[in-house]
Amino acid sequence: MDLSSFTTHTDLALDARDMAQAANKGQPIPGIETETKRENGIRVTKINVLNEEGSKALGKLLGHYITIEVPALREKDSNLQDRVATKLAQEFEQFLREIGIPKQAKALIIGLGNSNVTPDALGPLVVENVMVTRHYFELVPEDVSPGYRAVSAVAPGVLGTTGIESSDIVQGIVDMSKPDFIIAIDALASRSLDRVNTTIQIADTGIHPGSGIGNKRKGLTKETLGIPVVAIGCQRLSMPQPL
C-alpha cells in the first residue's frame, strides 16, 4: 500500500522533536530548548518552544512540555507504578509553580474523551477517581484542612454523543463556577508504538479535542477560555491521515 500521501499526526512534543531533528540531520533546532533527566528507569524530558521558528519546526504551539517515559510500565510492577505516580506529582507541582499557578488557585479538571470507547476513556476515568473539594469550600469552608485547594471535575462527553462542542460546555462551566485554571485530561496520539501506554505528557498549551483523528475544532486554551489550561495526557497509537 502506498502511504506517501499520508502523514502521521502526533500530540507528543517528543515525537515532533525527534522528527524535526531527523529532518535537520541531527542538528539542534533553533527556538527549541531540551533537557533530559533519567532516574531509576524513569526518563523526564522538558521541551520549551521559545519562538515561532521553533513552533514551525515542531508543529507545536509556543510553550512548555514535559514528557515522562517509563517503558517498564508495561510489566505492571506495582512498585514502579507508585514511583511513577510520585514522580508525576512532583513534576506537576513544579510545573504549576513555574507557570505561575499559586497553591490556593481553584482548579477545574476536564476529563475529555468517550467513556464508551476504551482507548478514548482516559479523561472520564480520571474524573471518576478525582477527589473533588469545591463544594466543601463553598458550604463548610471552616472544616477544610490546610493544604487542600478547591477542585471541581466534569467529563463533558464528545461532540458525537452530546451534539455540543466540549469547549462550549467547558466555557459555560467556567463562566458559572469561576475556576482559576483548568487541568484537561485526554488520550494523546503518538507515532511511536514504543511510547503507547508508557508515556505521560504535561503541557501549558491547552488541548484540542479530536485532533488525534484529524478533527480541527475549537480548542480548550487560555485564548478561548480566558484562564490557563494545563493538559495532561497518556499516549495511544496515531493513525495515518491524508496530507
N, C-alpha and C positions, 0 to 999 in steps of 0.2 A: 504494500500500500504506500502510495506517495503522500507523505505528510509535509511536503515542503511548503504548502500553502497554509499550514497551521503554525501557531505559536503556543507555548505553554505559559499560562498565567501563574504567577506565584504571589502570595501575600507576604512571603517571608523576605525580610530585608537581606538576610544572609544569603539566600538563594540568588537574589538580584545582584548582590555584591560579587558572588562567585562568577556569575555570567558576565558581569561588566569587566571583571579582571581578566577573564578568558578572552573577551573581545579586545581587551587592551594589552594582550600578550603578557599578562602577569605584572604589568607596571601599576604603580599606585594611581588611584583615580582622584583627580582634582576635586576638591569640595567634599571629600569623604574622610572622616576620622574613624579608625577602627582600633579596638583594644580587646584582647582575648586573655582570659584567665582560666586555668584548669585547677580543679581541686577535688580529689577523691572520686574521679570518674564523672565529674560534672564540669562541663565547659560553658563558660559565660562569655558571650561576645557582645560588645557595645559598639554600635554603629551610629555615628552622628552625621546626618546630611546637612551640610552647612550653607550651601548656596544653590542657585539654580543650575549651575553646571553639574554639581553632584546629583541633584534631583533628576536631571535629564538622563544622566548616565545610568542611574539605578532604576529609573521609572518609579521613584518613591517620593513622597512629599518631604519637604524640609521638616526635620525633627529628630527625635532621639529614639533609638530602637535597641532593645536588649533581647538577646536570644539565649535561652538556656537549653543546652543539648545534653541528653543523657541516654546514649544508645542502650545501656543495660536495663533501662526501664522495662523493656520487653520481657525480661526474665522474671518479672513480677516479684522482686525481692522487697518485702515489706520494710526492711530497714533502710534500703536505698530510697524507697518511696517517701519515707519520713524525712530523710536527709534532703531530698529534692524539694519537698514541701517547705522545709525550714529555709532552704536557700532561696526559693521563690519569694517567701515572705520577707526575707532580708533585702533582696534586690528590689522588691516592690516598694518597701518602706523607704529605701534610699532614693529610689526613682521619684517618688512623690515629693520628697524633700527637695530634690534637685530642680523639679519643675515648679516649685513654689506652692505646693498644696499643704496648708497647715494641718496639724493633728486634729483640730476641732472642726475642720471643714465637713459639711454634710455630704454624704455620698449617696448617689443613686446607681444601683447596679442593674444593668440591662442585659438580660440573657437572650441573645439573638439566636435564631435558628428554629427548626421544625422538630418539636418533641416526638413526632411520629416517625422520623427518619433517623436511624441510629447515627450515621456519620455527621448529621447536622444538629444533633440534640445536645451538644455541649452546653450552650447557653442556658436553656431551660433546666438542665440537670444541676447546673451551678446554683441557679436561683432557688431550686428546691432545697438546697443544702446550706444556704446563707442564713446566718443569724441576723435577722432584721431587728433594729432597735429604735427606729424613728418614732414609733408610737409611744414608746416609754418616755422619750424626751418631750413629746407633746402632752402626755397625760399625767405622768408621775415623775417629773424631772428630778425631784428630790431623792428618789430611790435609785437613780442611775449611779453606779460606782464610777470612780475616776478611771480614766484610761479608755473609755468607750467613746465612740462617735456615733452620730445619728446616721443610720444606714437603712435605706429602703431598697426594694428589689422588685423587678417585674420582668416577665417574659412576654413581649408583645406579639409573639407569633410571626408568621410570614405573610407576605402580600397575597400568596395563592390561597390562603385559608381565611384571612381576615378581610381582604379587599381594601386594606388601608396600608399605606406605606409605614414601615416601622418608625421612620424618622418623624412622621406626623403624630403617631401615637406618643412617642417619647417627648416631642415638643409640647404636647398638651400636658403631660405629666410634669415636665419641667416648669411650665408656666404656673401650675397649681401648687406644686409641692416645694418649689424654690430650693433645689439642692445646690451645693456649691461646685460640685464636679460629678462627672459620670464615669463609671467603670463599665465598659462594654465588653462582654464575653462572647466569643464566637469561634467556630471551627474555621481554620485558615487553610488555604490551599498551598501545597508545596509541590515543587517539580521533582523532588528527590524522595524516592521510596525509603531511603535510609533515615529520613527525618520524620516520617509518619509515626505518630504515637510515641515519639521520643523528644519532641521539641516544643518549647513554650516561648512565645514572643510577647514582649511588652512594648507598647509604643504610645507616644503622646500625639499622634496624628489623627486620632479618631478611626472610624471604620465605615466601610461601605457595604451594607447588606447585599448579598447576591453577587459580589464581584468575582467570587471564585468560580462561578459558572457563566461569567461574561455579561451579567446584567449591569448596566450603567444607570444607577439610580441615586437618588438623594441620600447623602451620607449622614452619619452621626459624627459631627465635627464641631469644634469650637465656633467655626464660622456660621454653621447652620443653627446651632442650639444656644449660642451665647455664653457657654461655660466650658471649661476644659473637659476634654474627653480622652480618657486613657483606655486603650484597647489591650485586652489580653486574649491570646488565642493559642490553641494547640493545632498541630498540623494534620491535615488529611491530604490524600493524593489529588493533584490537579489533573484535569482533563484537557487535552489539546483543544484550542479554539481557533476559528478561522482568522487569518491575518486581515 
